[in-house]
Amino acid sequence: MSTVALRAAPPSRGAARLLAPAAVGVALLAVASTFVGVADVTPGSLLAQGTDGEAARLLVASRIPRTISLVLAGASLAIVGLIMQMLVRNRFVEPSTTGTAESAALGLLAVTLLAPGMPLIGKMGVAAVFALAGTGLFLLVLRRIPVRQIVLVPLVGIMLGGVIGAVTTFIAYRYDLLQTLGTWMTGDFSGILRGRYELLWIAFVLTVLAWVAADRFTVVGLGRDVATNLGLHHGRVLAGGLAIVAVITATVVVTAGVIPFLGLVVPNIVSMVIGDDVRRGIPWVAVLGAGFVVACDLLGRLIRFPYEIPLGIVVGVVGAALFLWLLLRKGSRAH
């Protein structure tokens, strides 16, 4: 498997001092997002109508859940990308470039066909199992193919995801579920309401668990031999990390759909600044991921106001451009 040398940036006190202001900036951005929309939900309308008014009800039932889900999804998916890059030892992998997200959608389609009455958390569990299987298949393919350039690794994953996506689309077409599949494959938070986003708190808990195990992921990123010499069971840590990746990916897909490239660009940008220490990088990755998603969601709501562009499309366009920049930057360094 092609690998990338880890960046060992020295501790940056300046970067540490900037984390709190960055978090405050994301919080202010989230507050602004809460008051953006077609309906009249502003501080003025809330004061005028009171706690029993329509603006307050809409704020509690829709706007606040949407903002919370954006922050949770952005932070957790960005951390998922960081974990995958360390475990696979390649900077250009994340759920949308390894077939993980497409596998989760296939699992969600399977449970919709075979057990449509299953509770939402059960559907998430099935999607997580499929996501884990798809990630394992990606790793197996990488071991079978002699990949000599790091940029070929995500291309292999994208092709694998394309095959899985084609199978999923064919099945959805046969059972007249193409429209439903489209909602899963395009991240869209416009339908998020109170009672429909709470699964994302599972992703939050798993990101905290990833932070606790951050040092282990860092060591595993150095390779099997180094991890074994330091007393870690490489296979167990790898399996645990991939399980966290699968469950978080499935949770976001079930709740809002696929958000591409987020877990790729955010960890790479953070890594350029503070290096590849996972424990030190996770807070930055979480803050930047949450801010990136909230900003893209605001952009999608304002470009064609009062109409809305789905978040997955906006993130896909911006993320693809950043992905190409990262590829070209890495390619220029290779020469």
C-alpha positions, -999 to 999 in steps of 0.1 A, spaced: 0 0 0 14 34 -9 20 56 21 27 92 29 54 103 54 39 119 84 44 156 90 61 164 122 54 200 127 68 215 159 43 225 186 28 259 177 18 281 206 3 305 181 -19 279 166 -31 268 201 -39 304 210 -60 307 178 -82 277 186 -105 295 210 -111 325 187 -118 301 159 -143 282 180 -160 315 189 -161 324 152 -178 291 143 -203 297 172 -211 332 158 -215 317 123 -239 290 137 -259 318 154 -262 336 121 -272 304 104 -301 300 129 -317 332 117 -313 328 80 -342 314 61 -375 322 43 -396 324 74 -394 355 96 -373 342 125 -352 371 138 -345 384 173 -370 411 166 -398 387 157 -390 365 187 -393 395 210 -425 407 194 -443 373 193 -430 359 226 -422 323 235 -456 311 222 -453 327 188 -448 310 154 -412 323 152 -403 307 185 -419 274 176 -401 274 142 -368 282 160 -371 253 184 -385 228 159 -364 235 129 -337 262 130 -319 251 162 -319 213 153 -306 221 118 -278 242 132 -268 216 158 -269 189 131 -247 209 108 -221 214 136 -222 177 146 -220 164 111 -192 187 100 -171 180 131 -176 143 131 -170 137 93 -139 158 94 -125 137 123 -135 106 104 -114 117 75 -84 123 98 -88 89 113 -90 72 79 -59 90 67 -39 79 96 -51 43 96 -47 38 58 -16 60 58 -27 80 28 -37 117 29 -63 114 1 -88 90 16 -121 97 33 -156 80 32 -165 95 -2 -132 83 -18 -131 48 -4 -166 35 -11 -176 38 25 -204 63 20 -217 44 -10 -217 11 10 -237 28 37 -263 39 12 -264 3 -2 -270 -10 33 -297 16 39 -314 6 6 -312 -31 16 -329 -25 50 -355 -3 33 -364 -32 10 -362 -61 34 -373 -45 67 -389 -11 60 -405 -10 95 -371 -12 113 -365 17 137 -341 44 126 -313 33 149 -316 -3 134 -313 11 99 -282 30 110 -267 -2 124 -272 -20 91 -258 9 72 -228 9 95 -222 -28 89 -223 -23 51 -200 8 55 -175 -13 74 -176 -41 48 -171 -16 20 -141 -1 38 -127 -35 43 -131 -43 6 -113 -11 -3 -83 -21 19 -83 -56 4 -83 -42 -31 -54 -19 -22 -34 -49 -10 -40 -67 -43 -31 -38 -65 6 -25 -66 -1 12 -61 31 31 -66 17 67 -64 -2 80 -35 -27 99 -58 -38 65 -73 -52 54 -39 -82 77 -39 -88 70 -76 -91 33 -68 -115 41 -40 -136 64 -62 -138 37 -88 -148 11 -62 -174 36 -49 -187 40 -85 -192 3 -88 -210 1 -55 -231 31 -64 -240 16 -98 -252 -15 -81 -272 5 -56 -287 26 -84 -297 -4 -104 -315 -20 -74 -332 13 -66 -343 16 -102 -358 -19 -102 -378 -12 -71 -388 24 -79 -366 40 -52 -344 63 -72 -359 94 -56 -353 80 -21 -317 70 -31 -312 105 -44 -320 120 -9 -294 97 7 -267 105 -18 -270 142 -17 -265 158 17 -294 180 25 -303 195 59 -334 214 48 -356 186 62 -339 184 96 -364 188 124 -365 181 161 -368 143 165 -349 136 133 -313 145 140 -307 130 175 -287 101 160 -259 126 153 -252 127 190 -239 91 186 -214 105 162 -204 131 188 -198 104 214 -177 85 189 -156 115 181 -149 119 218 -139 83 219 -116 89 189 -100 118 208 -93 94 238 -77 69 215 -59 96 194 -24 85 205 -31 49 194 -42 61 159 -11 82 156 12 52 164 -7 29 140 -2 56 114 35 49 117 31 13 105 25 -22 118 61 -28 129 63 5 149 29 -1 165 39 -37 175 72 -26 189 54 0 211 31 -27 225 0 -20 205 -21 -46 187 -22 -32 152 -52 -52 140 -74 -43 170 -66 -6 168 -72 -6 131 -105 -25 135 -116 -1 162 -108 29 141 -126 16 111 -156 8 132 -158 44 144 -155 55 108 -183 32 97 -207 41 124 -202 79 120 -205 77 83 -237 56 85 -252 80 111 -247 111 88 -259 92 57 -291 81 75 -297 116 90 -289 139 61 -271 121 33 -236 120 18 -214 150 23 -184 145 -1 -147 156 3 -152 171 38 -131 145 56 -104 149 29 -97 187 27 -102 197 63 -76 173 79 -51 181 51 -54 218 57 -50 213 95 -20 190 89 -2 216 69 -3 239 99 2 217 130 15 184 117 1 149 121 -3 145 158 -39 133 160 -46 144 196 -34 179 188 -52 180 155 -86 167 164 -98 199 181 -87 220 151 -102 195 126 -135 195 145 -137 233 146 -127 238 110 -150 210 98 -180 224 117 -173 259 104 -168 247 68 -202 229 68 -221 258 84 -205 283 59 -213 261 29 -249 257 42 -253 294 45 -239 299 10 -264 274 -4 -292 292 13 -282 327 1 -270 321 -35 -306 317 -49 -326 330 -19 -354 322 -12 -346 289 -29 -319 266 -14 -291 246 -29 -285 213 -11 -255 213 12 -240 182 -5 -238 201 -38 -221 231 -24 -196 211 -3 -190 188 -33 -181 218 -56 -159 235 -31 -144 203 -18 -136 190 -53 -118 222 -61 -97 219 -29 -91 182 -36 -77 190 -70 -55 217 -54 -42 192 -29 -35 167 -57 -16 193 -78 3 205 -48 14 170 -39 22 163 -75 44 194 -78 63 184 -47 68 149 -60 88 164 -89 
